[in-house]
Amino acid sequence: MTLDEIMMQTMANTKRQQEEIVTRARMDHELAQLMAYALNEPSKMPSPEEAYPFLRDFEPKEEPVPDWKKDQMELMLQAQKIKHARENK
């Protein structure tokens, strides 16, 4: 590595660490506010989604089931019904 590459990497690492510190400070401040609500006015305590809007991004999103998969499941169900009917004869 050249000196310029090392300096760029060092500056990038420093910037990333500063961003992490700022993010941590914001989260600590939000936590302190929520603790104040919990102690003083629990009835006005916001839900976690209201307090931390980014939580909505982590909710699992269901992918739509393709038509061929629905048809396959229906066909398998019909085959099971036929097999069960034949076994009961």
C-alpha positions as CSV (number, residue, x, y, z in Angstrom):
1,M,0.0,0.0,0.0
2,T,1.1,3.5,-0.7
3,L,1.1,6.3,1.8
4,D,-2.0,7.9,0.0
5,E,-3.9,4.6,0.2
6,I,-3.0,4.2,3.9
7,M,-4.1,7.8,4.6
8,M,-7.4,7.3,2.7
9,Q,-8.1,4.1,4.6
10,T,-7.3,5.7,8.0
11,M,-9.6,8.7,7.2
12,A,-12.4,6.3,6.1
13,N,-12.0,4.3,9.3
14,T,-12.1,7.5,11.4
15,K,-15.2,8.7,9.6
16,R,-17.0,5.4,10.2
17,Q,-16.1,5.4,13.9
18,Q,-17.4,9.0,14.2
19,E,-20.7,8.0,12.5
20,E,-21.0,5.0,14.9
21,I,-20.5,7.3,17.9
22,V,-23.1,9.8,16.6
23,T,-25.6,6.9,16.0
24,R,-24.9,5.5,19.5
25,A,-25.4,9.0,21.0
26,R,-28.8,9.4,19.2
27,M,-29.9,6.0,20.4
28,D,-28.8,6.7,24.0
29,H,-30.7,10.0,23.9
30,E,-33.9,8.3,22.6
31,L,-33.5,5.6,25.3
32,A,-33.3,8.3,28.0
33,Q,-36.5,9.9,26.7
34,L,-38.3,6.5,26.7
35,M,-37.1,5.9,30.2
36,A,-38.4,9.3,31.3
37,Y,-41.8,8.4,29.8
38,A,-41.7,5.0,31.5
39,L,-41.1,6.5,34.9
40,N,-43.2,9.7,34.8
41,E,-46.0,9.1,32.3
42,P,-46.3,5.4,31.3
43,S,-49.7,6.1,29.6
44,K,-48.0,8.4,27.1
45,M,-45.2,6.0,26.3
46,P,-44.9,5.6,22.5
47,S,-44.8,2.2,20.9
48,P,-41.4,0.8,19.8
49,E,-42.3,1.5,16.2
50,E,-43.1,5.1,17.0
51,A,-39.9,5.5,19.0
52,Y,-37.7,3.7,16.5
53,P,-39.1,4.1,13.0
54,F,-36.4,2.0,11.4
55,L,-37.9,-1.1,13.1
56,R,-40.5,-1.1,10.4
57,D,-37.8,-1.9,7.9
58,F,-36.9,-5.1,9.6
59,E,-40.3,-6.6,9.6
60,P,-40.4,-9.7,7.5
61,K,-42.1,-9.1,4.2
62,E,-44.0,-12.0,2.6
63,E,-43.2,-12.6,-1.0
64,P,-46.2,-13.4,-3.2
65,V,-46.6,-17.1,-4.0
66,P,-46.3,-17.7,-7.7
67,D,-49.3,-19.1,-9.5
68,W,-47.4,-22.3,-10.5
69,K,-46.7,-23.0,-6.8
70,K,-50.4,-22.6,-5.9
71,D,-51.3,-24.9,-8.7
72,Q,-48.7,-27.4,-7.5
73,M,-50.0,-27.3,-4.0
74,E,-53.6,-27.8,-5.2
75,L,-52.6,-30.8,-7.4
76,M,-50.7,-32.4,-4.5
77,L,-53.7,-31.9,-2.2
78,Q,-56.0,-33.6,-4.8
79,A,-53.5,-36.4,-5.2
80,Q,-53.5,-37.0,-1.5
81,K,-57.3,-37.0,-1.4
82,I,-57.4,-39.6,-4.2
83,K,-54.8,-41.7,-2.5
84,H,-56.6,-41.6,0.8
85,A,-59.9,-42.5,-0.9
86,R,-58.3,-45.5,-2.6
87,E,-56.8,-46.7,0.7
88,N,-60.2,-46.6,2.5
89,K,-61.9,-48.9,-0.1
